[in-house]
Amino acid sequence: KQEVTQIPAALSVPEGENLVLNCSFTDSAIYNLQWFRQDPGKGLTSLLLIQSSQREQTSGRLNASLDKSSGRSTLYIAASQPGDSATYLCAVSPDILTGGGNKLTFGTGTQLKVEL
Amino acid sequence: EPEVTQTPSHQVTQMGQEVILRCVPISNHLYFYWYRQILGQKVEFLVSFYNNEISEKSEIFDDQFSVERPDGSNFTLKIRSTKLEDSAMYFCASSKDRGGYEQYFGPGTRLTVT
């Protein structure tokens, strides 16, 4: 059974700092990995999708890397801003070639606070 | 930009009552999902739906749950007889197809069972 873990559970940084959020998963037979942002009491906003064949994906100040064989992904946020304060979730989908469906398995999230 | 919408945003119901949560997926998407998040816990997969039938379901999705696409735009989740432990945020999602496409989530319906 796939287990997804995110470290740290919470992080507080001053504005302008670069930071790294970590995600690890126990079963490397994944099809893709998605990073989401969740604001309190709100839905999930997709930030980046990395296919299992990719090593990296970038969107603006966000960069996500994937090391499938070691079961790890990182989300790098450059020049953090107070508006980046939210919970960041990673989620993996199983490899359809091994019979997996499309369901996402989520981590517990990292709660980020960027202070002025 | 197209988005997934959900109604209502908040539903309060009494234990044992039936509830229907509604979703309008992105119009050209073919795969639809329901997830839930109990307060303070992980987001959990409930069910996926493709070509007018359930594609996959979790152990949470028992006989009390059902899904339906009653017309070309709506996708519903019905809970027949709600329990206190069904209180959660329910998220609908859609993707263009299976096979690794990005899933887009709606804003969620907060269900409170009293």
HADDOCK unambig.tbl for C-alpha pairs under 7 A between the chains (distance, minus, plus):
assign (segid A and resid 31 and name CA) (segid B and resid 100 and name CA) 6.05 0.50 0.50
assign (segid A and resid 32 and name CA) (segid B and resid 100 and name CA) 5.99 0.50 0.50
assign (segid A and resid 42 and name CA) (segid B and resid 107 and name CA) 5.75 0.50 0.50
assign (segid A and resid 42 and name CA) (segid B and resid 108 and name CA) 6.96 0.50 0.50
assign (segid A and resid 43 and name CA) (segid B and resid 105 and name CA) 6.68 0.50 0.50
assign (segid A and resid 43 and name CA) (segid B and resid 106 and name CA) 5.98 0.50 0.50
assign (segid A and resid 43 and name CA) (segid B and resid 107 and name CA) 3.96 0.50 0.50
assign (segid A and resid 43 and name CA) (segid B and resid 108 and name CA) 5.60 0.50 0.50
assign (segid A and resid 44 and name CA) (segid B and resid 105 and name CA) 5.75 0.50 0.50
assign (segid A and resid 45 and name CA) (segid B and resid 105 and name CA) 6.84 0.50 0.50
assign (segid A and resid 46 and name CA) (segid B and resid 104 and name CA) 6.65 0.50 0.50
assign (segid A and resid 49 and name CA) (segid B and resid 102 and name CA) 6.50 0.50 0.50
assign (segid A and resid 96 and name CA) (segid B and resid 99 and name CA) 6.74 0.50 0.50
assign (segid A and resid 101 and name CA) (segid B and resid 56 and name CA) 6.79 0.50 0.50
assign (segid A and resid 102 and name CA) (segid B and resid 98 and name CA) 6.18 0.50 0.50
assign (segid A and resid 103 and name CA) (segid B and resid 45 and name CA) 6.36 0.50 0.50
assign (segid A and resid 104 and name CA) (segid B and resid 45 and name CA) 6.67 0.50 0.50
assign (segid A and resid 106 and name CA) (segid B and resid 42 and name CA) 6.46 0.50 0.50
assign (segid A and resid 106 and name CA) (segid B and resid 43 and name CA) 5.95 0.50 0.50
assign (segid A and resid 107 and name CA) (segid B and resid 42 and name CA) 6.46 0.50 0.50
assign (segid A and resid 108 and name CA) (segid B and resid 41 and name CA) 6.92 0.50 0.50
assign (segid A and resid 108 and name CA) (segid B and resid 42 and name CA) 5.12 0.50 0.50
